[in-house]
Amino acid sequence: MEPVITHNLTKRYGDRLAVHDLSLAVRSGEVYGFPGPNGAGKTTTLRILLGLMRPTAGRVVVNGRPAGALDGVGALIEGPAFYPYLSGRDNLRVWPAG
């Protein structure tokens, strides 16, 4: 798999700067975390990587393709939705294969 790469990624909401000039590379097999306080731009960055939101500026490549080409990409943004009375395996069985 190709790496996830961002080049000078920026996202603005009007005058509010949510992500500023972010450049990173995450290679295949690596685990990458986004620590930081609320409002630091973590969710916004992930939404851009997944193609759920467009950046104001910059470029994103995921698995050698533009953001939003989601083949082979799994993500969970915000809190997971699951049935607390089921095991992890049974929760996975409940969801249809995509």
C-alpha positions in Angstrom: 0.0 0.0 0.0 1.1 3.5 -0.7 1.5 6.0 2.1 -1.0 8.6 3.3 0.6 11.9 2.5 -0.6 15.5 3.0 1.2 18.5 1.6 0.5 21.9 3.2 -3.0 20.9 4.2 -5.1 23.8 5.4 -8.8 24.1 6.3 -10.6 27.3 7.2 -14.2 27.9 8.4 -14.6 31.5 7.5 -12.0 33.4 9.6 -11.4 30.4 11.8 -8.3 28.3 11.0 -8.9 24.6 11.8 -5.8 23.0 10.2 -2.8 25.0 9.2 -0.1 23.9 6.7 -0.1 20.3 7.8 2.4 18.0 6.0 2.8 14.4 7.0 3.5 10.9 5.7 2.2 7.7 7.2 3.7 4.6 5.6 2.0 1.2 5.2 1.9 -0.7 8.5 2.4 2.3 10.7 0.0 3.4 13.3 -0.5 7.2 13.6 -2.3 9.0 16.4 -3.6 12.5 16.6 -3.2 13.6 20.2 -4.4 17.1 21.2 -7.1 19.0 22.8 -10.6 19.6 21.5 -10.5 22.0 18.6 -7.0 21.1 17.5 -8.1 19.9 14.0 -7.9 16.2 14.5 -11.4 15.3 13.3 -11.2 17.9 10.5 -7.9 16.3 9.2 -9.4 12.8 9.3 -12.5 14.0 7.4 -10.3 15.5 4.8 -8.2 12.4 4.5 -11.4 10.3 3.9 -12.8 12.8 1.4 -15.7 13.7 3.6 -14.6 17.4 3.5 -12.5 19.4 1.1 -9.4 21.3 2.3 -9.2 25.0 1.8 -5.6 24.5 0.5 -3.1 21.7 0.1 -3.1 18.2 -1.3 -3.9 14.7 0.1 -2.9 11.3 -1.3 -4.2 8.1 0.3 -3.0 4.8 -1.1 -1.6 6.6 -4.1 -5.0 8.1 -4.9 -6.8 11.4 -4.1 -8.6 11.6 -0.8 -12.0 10.0 -0.9 -10.9 6.9 -2.9 -11.8 4.6 0.1 -10.9 1.1 -1.1 -8.8 -0.5 1.6 -9.4 2.3 4.1 -11.1 1.8 7.4 -11.8 4.7 9.8 -13.8 5.5 12.9 -14.3 9.1 13.6 -15.7 10.3 16.9 -17.4 7.7 19.2 -18.0 4.2 18.1 -21.6 2.9 17.8 -21.9 -0.6 19.1 -24.2 -2.8 21.1 -22.8 -2.9 24.7 -24.4 -6.2 25.5 -22.7 -8.0 22.5 -19.1 -9.2 22.3 -16.7 -7.4 19.9 -17.0 -10.4 17.4 -20.8 -10.3 17.6 -20.9 -6.6 17.1 -18.9 -7.1 13.9 -21.4 -9.8 12.8 -24.3 -7.4 13.1 -22.9 -5.0 10.5 -23.3 -6.1 6.9 -20.1 -6.3 4.8 -19.6 -3.2 2.7 
